[in-house]
Amino acid sequence: MAKNKEAQEHIDNESVEEQVSSAEIIEEENIVELSEAEILRTELEQLQSQLEEYKNKHLRALAETQTVRHRLQQDIKRAKEEGTDKAILSVLPVYDDLRRALDAASADPSNITEGIKKVLDNLSRNFESLGISESAKVGDKFDPNIHEALTAMPTDDDEKDGTIAQVFESGFTKDNRVVKAARVVVFQK
């Protein structure tokens, strides 16, 4: 019986040790679970902080884009107004010249031709100052890129074939770009 009692005590000791060991394992698992929860909570807080930072950056970028767009619209509007003003200012002297030519013609009708020539010269100088040049003169080679042929005029002269016989409406270019195509009559064999 003493052996049974010893065996029973041994079993009880083992059982107690197992229970203590199990309790320690459960406690360690709880600690591990607690630390994982804390780690996840910390990571979540960091991610939420980053998300807020990205949201703020996004909103600032949107605001900056709207500001730039508004500035560009204002700059475009201002440039158009300045361009219009520049064009108007270049034509105003022609208006004054025509008025003076009419005044001079009413006093002496023979002065009208000279007055109109001066007006045309002044207008040509204004065009030059804007970088605009006339694109068609009698005798120039016909170019369909800058000239519009209204009709053809027959010719027997080989040198005149394909050249401008008459300019019906002047054409103009600016920086190698057609502003207005010249309307012309072309010699054709």
C-alpha positions as CSV (number, residue, x, y, z in Angstrom):
1,M,0.0,0.0,0.0
2,A,2.9,2.3,0.7
3,K,3.8,1.7,-2.9
4,N,0.4,2.6,-4.1
5,K,0.4,5.7,-2.0
6,E,3.8,6.6,-3.4
7,A,2.5,5.9,-6.9
8,Q,-0.6,8.0,-6.3
9,E,1.5,10.9,-5.0
10,H,3.8,10.5,-8.0
11,I,0.8,10.7,-10.3
12,D,-0.7,13.6,-8.3
13,N,2.7,15.4,-8.5
14,E,2.9,14.8,-12.2
15,S,-0.7,16.0,-12.6
16,V,0.0,19.1,-10.7
17,E,3.1,19.7,-12.7
18,E,1.2,19.2,-15.9
19,Q,-1.5,21.6,-14.7
20,V,1.1,24.2,-13.7
21,S,2.8,23.7,-17.0
22,S,-0.5,24.0,-18.9
23,A,-1.3,27.2,-16.9
24,E,2.1,28.6,-17.8
25,I,1.5,27.8,-21.5
26,I,-2.0,29.3,-21.5
27,E,-0.5,32.4,-19.8
28,E,2.3,32.6,-22.3
29,E,-0.3,32.2,-25.1
30,N,-2.4,35.0,-23.6
31,I,0.7,37.2,-23.4
32,V,1.6,36.4,-27.0
33,E,-2.0,37.1,-28.1
34,L,-1.9,40.3,-26.1
35,S,1.4,41.4,-27.8
36,E,0.0,40.5,-31.2
37,A,-3.1,42.5,-30.5
38,E,-0.9,45.4,-29.3
39,I,1.2,45.1,-32.4
40,L,-1.9,45.0,-34.7
41,R,-3.3,48.0,-32.8
42,T,-0.1,49.9,-33.3
43,E,0.1,49.0,-37.0
44,L,-3.5,50.1,-37.4
45,E,-2.8,53.5,-35.7
46,Q,0.2,54.0,-38.0
47,L,-1.8,53.1,-41.1
48,Q,-4.6,55.4,-40.1
49,S,-2.0,58.2,-39.5
50,Q,-0.5,57.6,-43.0
51,L,-4.0,57.6,-44.5
52,E,-4.7,61.0,-43.0
53,E,-1.4,62.3,-44.2
54,Y,-2.1,61.0,-47.8
55,K,-5.6,62.5,-47.6
56,N,-4.2,65.9,-46.6
57,K,-1.5,65.7,-49.4
58,H,-4.2,64.8,-51.9
59,L,-6.4,67.7,-50.8
60,R,-3.5,70.1,-51.0
61,A,-2.6,68.8,-54.5
62,L,-6.2,69.3,-55.7
63,A,-6.2,72.9,-54.3
64,E,-2.9,73.6,-56.0
65,T,-4.2,72.2,-59.3
66,Q,-7.3,74.4,-59.1
67,T,-5.2,77.5,-58.3
68,V,-2.9,76.8,-61.3
69,R,-5.9,76.2,-63.6
70,H,-7.4,79.5,-62.4
71,R,-4.1,81.4,-63.0
72,L,-3.8,79.9,-66.5
73,Q,-7.3,80.9,-67.4
74,Q,-6.6,84.4,-66.2
75,D,-3.3,84.5,-68.1
76,I,-5.1,83.3,-71.3
77,K,-7.8,85.9,-70.9
78,R,-5.2,88.6,-70.3
79,A,-3.1,87.5,-73.3
80,K,-6.2,87.6,-75.6
81,E,-7.1,91.0,-74.3
82,E,-3.5,92.2,-74.9
83,G,-3.5,90.7,-78.4
84,T,-6.8,92.4,-79.3
85,D,-5.5,95.7,-77.9
86,K,-2.3,95.3,-80.0
87,A,-4.3,94.6,-83.1
88,I,-6.6,97.5,-82.5
89,L,-3.8,99.9,-81.8
90,S,-2.1,99.0,-85.0
91,V,-5.3,99.8,-87.0
92,L,-6.3,103.0,-85.3
93,P,-3.7,105.1,-87.1
94,V,-5.2,103.8,-90.4
95,Y,-8.6,105.0,-89.3
96,D,-7.1,108.5,-88.6
97,D,-5.3,108.5,-92.0
98,L,-8.5,107.6,-93.8
99,R,-10.4,110.3,-92.0
100,R,-7.7,112.8,-93.0
101,A,-7.7,111.5,-96.6
102,L,-11.4,112.1,-96.8
103,D,-11.1,115.6,-95.4
104,A,-8.4,116.4,-97.9
105,A,-10.4,114.9,-100.8
106,S,-13.4,117.0,-99.9
107,A,-11.2,120.1,-100.3
108,D,-9.5,118.9,-103.4
109,P,-10.6,115.6,-105.0
110,S,-7.3,115.1,-106.8
111,N,-5.5,114.6,-103.4
112,I,-7.5,111.4,-102.7
113,T,-5.0,109.1,-104.6
114,E,-2.0,110.4,-102.7
115,G,-3.9,110.1,-99.4
116,I,-5.0,106.5,-100.0
117,K,-1.4,105.6,-100.9
118,K,-0.2,107.0,-97.6
119,V,-2.9,105.1,-95.7
120,L,-1.9,101.9,-97.4
121,D,1.8,102.5,-96.7
122,N,1.0,103.1,-93.0
123,L,-1.1,100.0,-92.8
124,S,1.7,98.0,-94.5
125,R,4.2,99.2,-91.8
126,N,1.8,98.3,-89.1
127,F,1.5,94.8,-90.5
128,E,5.2,94.5,-90.7
129,S,5.5,95.5,-87.0
130,L,3.1,92.6,-86.2
131,G,5.2,90.2,-88.3
132,I,2.4,89.9,-91.0
133,S,3.4,89.9,-94.6
134,E,1.5,89.9,-97.9
135,S,1.5,86.5,-99.6
136,A,0.6,87.3,-103.2
137,K,1.8,89.7,-105.9
138,V,1.2,89.7,-109.7
139,G,3.9,87.5,-111.3
140,D,4.4,85.2,-108.2
141,K,4.2,81.5,-108.8
142,F,0.8,80.1,-107.8
143,D,0.9,78.1,-104.5
144,P,-2.3,76.3,-103.5
145,N,-1.1,76.3,-99.9
146,I,-1.4,80.1,-99.6
147,H,-3.4,81.1,-102.7
148,E,-7.0,80.4,-103.7
149,A,-7.5,80.4,-107.5
150,L,-10.7,82.1,-108.5
151,T,-10.3,81.5,-112.2
152,A,-7.7,80.9,-114.9
153,M,-6.7,83.4,-117.5
154,P,-5.4,81.9,-120.8
155,T,-1.9,82.6,-121.9
156,D,0.5,81.5,-124.7
157,D,3.6,82.6,-122.7
158,D,5.4,79.6,-121.1
159,E,7.0,81.8,-118.4
160,K,3.6,83.2,-117.3
161,D,2.0,79.7,-117.1
162,G,1.1,78.9,-113.4
163,T,1.8,82.5,-112.2
164,I,-0.6,85.0,-110.6
165,A,-2.2,87.3,-113.3
166,Q,-4.3,89.4,-110.8
167,V,-4.7,89.6,-107.1
168,F,-8.4,89.9,-106.3
169,E,-8.0,89.9,-102.5
170,S,-4.6,90.1,-100.8
171,G,-3.5,87.2,-98.6
172,F,-1.3,87.4,-95.5
173,T,1.0,85.1,-93.5
174,K,2.5,85.4,-90.1
175,D,5.4,83.2,-89.0
176,N,5.0,80.9,-92.1
177,R,1.3,80.4,-91.1
178,V,-1.5,81.5,-93.5
179,V,-3.6,84.1,-91.8
180,K,-5.7,84.6,-94.9
181,A,-5.3,83.0,-98.3
182,A,-5.0,85.3,-101.3
183,R,-7.8,85.1,-103.8
184,V,-6.1,85.3,-107.3
185,V,-6.5,84.8,-111.0
186,V,-3.9,82.4,-112.4
187,F,-2.3,82.3,-115.9
188,Q,-2.9,78.9,-117.5
189,K,-1.7,77.6,-120.8
